[in-house]
Amino acid sequence: MPFRYRPGRWFYRTTWFANDKNMNGIIFKDSKVYIGCSAKFLFKPEIGQEATPAIAEFYGGVKAYAEIAKVLSSEVIIRLGEYVTANGIKIPEKMWRLVYVEESDSWNIMENIESKSHLL
């Protein structure tokens, strides 16, 4: 379905795109990311997967661009683009390390990675 601009339909189009079954999604249980918060992937990260685009959604409906930078056996490195929380707080782009927790079937943020050198 090609996109044609129609006044008043932008929200519908962006919502439809973000909920597309082919889109890689990450759902965070809080309104922002911090060490200890948990997330669920709407797809199964595959070992060796790199530079895969995704959409991150936070509690409250805020969305941000994300990229799966690297997938290892039980951890994932993601890059979250800059976003603004529902309270108006601007959060800069950051990289995070997530570790899988089998008991809760979720991924927990374990570390804020400041530079790409940590990926090597």
C-alpha positions as a printed NumPy array, in Angstrom:
array([[  0.   ,   0.   ,   0.   ],
       [  1.806,   3.16 ,  -1.142],
       [  1.689,   6.126,   1.188],
       [ -0.176,   9.209,   0.034],
       [ -0.421,  12.19 ,   2.349],
       [ -3.94 ,  12.965,   3.472],
       [ -4.561,  15.568,   6.176],
       [ -5.579,  13.984,   9.452],
       [ -4.324,  10.519,   8.59 ],
       [ -0.661,  10.824,   9.618],
       [ -1.231,   9.321,  13.08 ],
       [ -3.012,   6.316,  11.6  ],
       [ -0.194,   5.722,   9.112],
       [  2.623,   5.911,  11.666],
       [  0.706,   3.66 ,  14.071],
       [  0.064,   1.131,  11.312],
       [  3.752,   1.165,  10.312],
       [  4.972,   0.652,  13.882],
       [  2.576,  -2.257,  14.36 ],
       [  3.477,  -3.945,  11.058],
       [  4.125,  -7.656,  11.628],
       [  7.366,  -7.401,   9.645],
       [  8.781,  -4.638,  11.862],
       [ 11.254,  -5.577,  14.573],
       [  9.877,  -4.215,  17.832],
       [ 11.175,  -3.849,  21.376],
       [  8.659,  -3.065,  24.133],
       [  9.994,  -1.479,  27.336],
       [  7.92 ,  -1.694,  30.519],
       [  8.834,   1.84 ,  31.634],
       [  8.708,   5.32 ,  30.104],
       [ 12.508,   5.441,  29.714],
       [ 15.445,   3.046,  29.726],
       [ 17.662,   2.576,  32.786],
       [ 19.813,  -0.189,  34.251],
       [ 17.481,  -2.843,  35.642],
       [ 14.426,  -2.147,  33.483],
       [ 13.058,  -4.973,  31.366],
       [ 11.964,  -5.339,  27.767],
       [ 10.393,  -7.857,  25.434],
       [ 11.353,  -8.377,  21.814],
       [  8.495,  -8.85 ,  19.34 ],
       [ 10.853, -11.022,  17.311],
       [ 13.513, -13.593,  18.177],
       [ 17.011, -12.068,  18.051],
       [ 19.286, -14.455,  16.154],
       [ 22.905, -15.022,  17.204],
       [ 25.242, -13.081,  14.93 ],
       [ 22.519, -10.625,  13.89 ],
       [ 23.935,  -7.089,  13.443],
       [ 22.761,  -3.651,  12.328],
       [ 19.08 ,  -4.587,  12.26 ],
       [ 16.63 ,  -1.662,  12.421],
       [ 13.814,  -1.777,  14.971],
       [ 11.223,   0.374,  16.728],
       [ 11.332,   0.767,  20.522],
       [  8.088,   1.528,  22.327],
       [  7.934,   2.745,  25.916],
       [  5.186,   2.771,  28.54 ],
       [  2.879,   5.607,  27.571],
       [  3.203,   4.979,  23.829],
       [  6.38 ,   6.948,  23.075],
       [  8.366,   5.383,  20.227],
       [ 12.002,   5.713,  19.19 ],
       [ 14.266,   4.422,  16.454],
       [ 16.372,   1.462,  17.587],
       [ 19.044,  -0.718,  16.078],
       [ 20.076,  -4.209,  17.116],
       [ 23.848,  -3.687,  17.041],
       [ 24.946,  -7.189,  18.034],
       [ 23.376, -10.452,  19.231],
       [ 25.326, -12.989,  21.3  ],
       [ 24.021, -16.203,  22.895],
       [ 22.349, -14.589,  25.923],
       [ 22.844, -10.862,  25.406],
       [ 21.924,  -8.187,  22.907],
       [ 23.507,  -4.784,  22.281],
       [ 21.027,  -2.16 ,  21.088],
       [ 21.292,   1.491,  20.103],
       [ 18.306,   3.677,  20.989],
       [ 17.878,   6.896,  19.096],
       [ 17.081,  10.179,  20.804],
       [ 13.509,  10.43 ,  22.082],
       [ 11.308,  12.562,  24.33 ],
       [  9.411,  10.929,  27.211],
       [  5.705,  11.549,  27.801],
       [  6.792,  14.061,  30.503],
       [  8.83 ,  16.054,  27.967],
       [ 12.284,  14.879,  29.067],
       [ 14.706,  14.643,  26.149],
       [ 16.766,  11.427,  26.235],
       [ 19.914,  11.356,  24.038],
       [ 20.971,   8.441,  21.829],
       [ 22.617,   5.647,  23.826],
       [ 23.746,   2.056,  23.517],
       [ 22.612,  -0.59 ,  25.997],
       [ 23.476,  -4.194,  26.833],
       [ 20.492,  -6.446,  27.552],
       [ 20.712,  -9.915,  29.124],
       [ 18.017, -12.583,  28.777],
       [ 16.285, -13.67 ,  32.026],
       [ 14.631, -17.046,  31.521],
       [ 12.458, -16.929,  34.686],
       [ 10.572, -13.845,  33.511],
       [ 11.02 , -14.499,  29.767],
       [ 12.276, -10.947,  29.323],
       [ 15.458,  -9.003,  28.647],
       [ 16.954,  -6.789,  31.375],
       [ 19.139,  -3.738,  30.804],
       [ 22.499,  -4.468,  32.427],
       [ 24.799,  -1.72 ,  31.173],
       [ 24.91 ,   1.597,  29.361],
       [ 27.615,   1.299,  26.713],
       [ 29.182,   4.675,  26.006],
       [ 31.096,   3.884,  22.792],
       [ 31.294,   1.324,  20.024],
       [ 34.72 ,   0.175,  21.252],
       [ 32.944,  -2.03 ,  23.83 ],
       [ 31.486,  -4.116,  21.013],
       [ 34.838,  -5.44 ,  19.836]])
